[in-house]
């Protein structure tokens, strides 16, 4: 390898070292805050569900099986992670985020207006799909926008 190639090619260790030592800019903090907010919203969904289930048992006839289905529906939405990546490839990340928010609103509205537990199961599943389908395009957006200017790729 000649001197020019040696000066332009960085080893993985030196690239990671440069990234670790790179200063955080206001834009990086903004992206970090947005990504953290997404995680906060996911956690809020789980905590809200935990608070709501005892109240649902008082208001509706909810069997233990339905309680399990309501709790599992949010987690089964993990299938949305596949859908989010595919949707981002087909229609773009921005449109995927808009569709995800529409799914979240639909799922939340369904849970709020539900008169029977089975509708809550469907609403929780939609919320789970939305929260997981947002992750792949969001991760790619953060990865692309938070790169240091001297990082390879």
N, C-alpha and C positions, 0 to 999 in steps of 0.2 A: 504494500500500500504506500503510495507516495505521500508527501507532506500535505498536499492540498486535501486529499481524501481523509487523512488523519485529522486535520483541523476542522472538517465539516461533519464528520461522522462522530456522533456521541454514543457512548455506551449507555445501556439501560440504567446503570447505576448513576451515571452523571446526569441523565435526563431527570430521574426521580429526585436526585439531589437538588437540581435547579428548581424543580417544581416545589419541593419542600421549603426552599429558601425564598421563593418568590413572594413579594409583598401582596397582601390582600388589598384590593382596591374597593371603592364604594360599590362598584358593579358586582364584584364577587360576593360582597356581603348581602347585596340585594337578592342575588340568585340563591344564596344560602338560606336567607330568610324565607323566600318563596318555597324552596324545597322543604324546609322545616315546617312551614305552615301546612303543607300537604300531609305530612306525617301527623301533625297535630289534629287535623280534620279526621283522619282515619282513627286515631285514638279517641277522639270525641264521639265518633259513631259507636265504638265499642262500649265506652263508658255510659253513654246515653241509653244504649240497649240494656245494659246491666241495671240501670235505674228504672227503666220502663217496665221490665218483665214483672216485678212484683205488683206494680200498679195495674198491669194488664190482667194479672190473675184475679184481681179484685173486681175489675170492670167486665171482663169477658169470661166465658167458659174456656179456659185454656188448659188442656191436658199436658202432662209431662212430655208427651211426644211432640206436641206443638211447641212447647217451650224449647225443646231440643232443636226442632226444625227452624224456629226463628233465630236462635243463636247460630246454628250451622249455616243458614242461608247467607249471612254476612261473610263468613269465611269461604263458602263455596264460590263466592264471587271472584275468587282467585283466577278462575277461568278467564276473567277479563284481561289479565296480563297478556295472554296470547292475542286477544282481540285488539288490544290497544296498539301493539306493535304492528299488526297487520293493517289496521286502520290508518296508522300514521304513514305507512308505506303507500297505501292507496290514495288517501285523500289529503295527506299532509298533517303536520303536527298541530298547526293552529286550528284547523277544522276538527281534528280529533279532540282537542281540548274543549271546543265548543260543544261537540256532541256529548262528551263526557259530562259536562256540566248540566246539559239537558237531561241526561239519564239520572244524574244525582237529584235534580229537582223533581223528576217524575217519581223516583223511588221514595223520596222524602214525603212528597205530597200523598202518595199512595198510603204510606204508613200513618200519616196524620189523619187522613180521612177514612181509614179502614174501619169497617163495622164488624169485621170478623177476622180472626187470627190468620186465616190463610192469605188474606191480602197483605198482612204484615210480613209474612214469609216472602211473598213476591217483592214487596218494597225493599226489604232488607237485602234480598238477592241483587236487586238493581243497584242499590247503594254499594254493595261489595264489588259488583262488576265495574262500576264507575271508579271506585277508589283504586282498584288494581289495574284497570286499563289506562289510567293516567300515568302510571309509573314508567313504562318503557319510553314513550316520547318525551317525558319530562327529564328522565335520566340522560337521554341523548342530547336534549337541548342544553342542559347544564354542562355536560361534558364538552360540547362544542363551544359554548360561550365562555367557559371558565378556563380555557387553555391559556397558558402563558404564551406571549408572542414568540418566544424562542423555542417552544416545545416542538418536537418533530411531529408531523402528521397533521 
